[in-house]
Amino acid sequence: MRKLVAALAVLAIAFLVAQPALADSPPLEAASSDASITTQATKWRTISTPEQLRHLTLKSEGFGPGYYRIANDFTLGDKNNTDDDVATCALLSGKFVIDFNGHTVQSACENLATFTVQGANVTFLDSKATSNKVSVNGLGAGCIELRKGSVAILNGNYACKKFSGAGGSAVHVGGGTCTIGGGAFSGTYCALYNAGGKLTVNGGKFYGGYPHALLVGGGTTKLAGGVFTGANNGYGHAFAIGALTLGKTFNANGLLAKGASWSQTPSVVYHSNTADWSYYPTYAVSYMTMPYPFGSIAQQSISVKGKVGAKKSAAVIAPSLKSIETGKRKATVTWEKISGATKYQVRYSTAKSMKGAKTANVAKSKTSCVLKKLASKKRCYAQVRAFRSIGGHSYYSTWSAKKSAVVK
């Protein structure tokens, strides 16, 4: 009997040892009305108060660079407290991704933009964007002011609703690099003002509240997409280029990205008793004169269309590569599912540096890929990345960490 009990005990221990260790289950992802932007819940932190938003750059407050979702509508500062350090979110350094998540953020200060970027790398998006919901409401100085660093705006609704001497544009680019992929932008003065930075517009709708949709006073501007509509008040051009250099006309082709084209409505944009200017094929911009002629400007709209390929974006989180298992001249690569991915791409190589790597595109419904016709007895290195559609454009993540195995 004792021998039987001992034998059973040995078998039980052997069974337990043979079982694989249970991995920690990842947390469930929160539901979103826009699955194309939903990303792993483990990467995102929630911002529930104005104080938390203002302290994003403060590691001492437990924040710092990272992924953040806005959880409520709120105003930075109030009518009684519009101090610089209370009424704006200043992003000084590091990389941030801010998802407005269907909520509105605004500042109570007329002399500061709601978001001021002064050296950070910031991506803005709204995963629950709707046409009647404003993501950022700016007062006099606008919604987003870029002084240095970089800003990428993927989608959302940005409206500057009050004009003051400090500004009046939804987005003000004073320096740094700004890329706009989509969204809706309106300003009491102009929707988009490039005063001295590097601006690229790949899409979006821009409406000038007083005169212009796009105002360029310096820097470099490239347009590959977007619809630009001037104000319907007798003063609004779709473009005003070189407003600080009065009396000059600028060739619009200098603005267009390679392969882009434009169309305009109407063809005659300015008419008065003393002047009648029409646009020629090489001109898509207006010019300002001194003194400004009296008369009326027909509401002008210019549509820019170009081929915009997929772009890398911090808003797309790279999937984790789980394993690479090899067989006879083949390998099976497996990764975690990314909710909302439009496709995955695997690259593989016999070189650790990934030199000469081949790629394979994989449907969004799959989380594994079989690589065939591999060199036998060679080590195969593999990585994977995810693609998403945000604001009508395709974006992809960085490559995952590499994994490798020797092919049989």
Buried (B, 14 or more C-beta within 10 A) or exposed (E): EEEEEEEEEEEEEEEEEEEEEEEEEEEEBEEBEBEBBBBBBEEBEEBEEBEBBBBBBEEEEEBBBBBBBBBEBBBBBEEEEBEEEBBBBBBBEBBBBBBBBBBBBBBBBBBBBBBBBBBBBBBBBBBBBEEEBBBBBBBBBBBBBBBBBBBBBBBBBBBBBBBBEBBBBBBBBBBBBBBBBBBBBBBBBBBBBBBBBBBBBBBBBBBBBBBBBBBBBBBBBBBBBBBBBBBEEEBBBBBBBBBEEEEEBBEBEEBBBEEBEBEBEEEEBBBEEEEEBEBEEEBBBBBBEEEEBEBEBBBBBBBBBBEBEBBEBBBBBBBEBBEBEBEEBBBBBBBBBBBBBBBBBBBBBBEEEBEEBEEBEBEBEEBBBEBEEBEEEEBBBBBBBBBBBBBBBBBBBBBBEBBBBEBE
